[in-house]
Amino acid sequence: MTDNITIEMRRKRALYRAQHRGTQEMDILIGGFVADHLETLDSELLERIERLMDHEETDLQAWLMGQRDIPHDADHRLIDLIRNHKLSQN
């Protein structure tokens, strides 16, 4: 039961943080991804999302928009998931 509460709280925090990035583009990209997958986010994916959102906003936006190469140590798979999520909606 405690684990459920903890994961639910983490999901809500991640959603809030993803939807309040500072720019509308990032709110749509990351916030949309998190919102659409909220109920199925497990602890591991939540941790990956939280780590990704710790990056500088300008870097993260440039990576997601394809304006700059993604560094080797960044989560390429997650960035691709977020990009593909938005592309699949268009």
Order of alpha helices (4+ residues) and beta strands (2+ residues): alpha-alpha-alpha-alpha-alpha
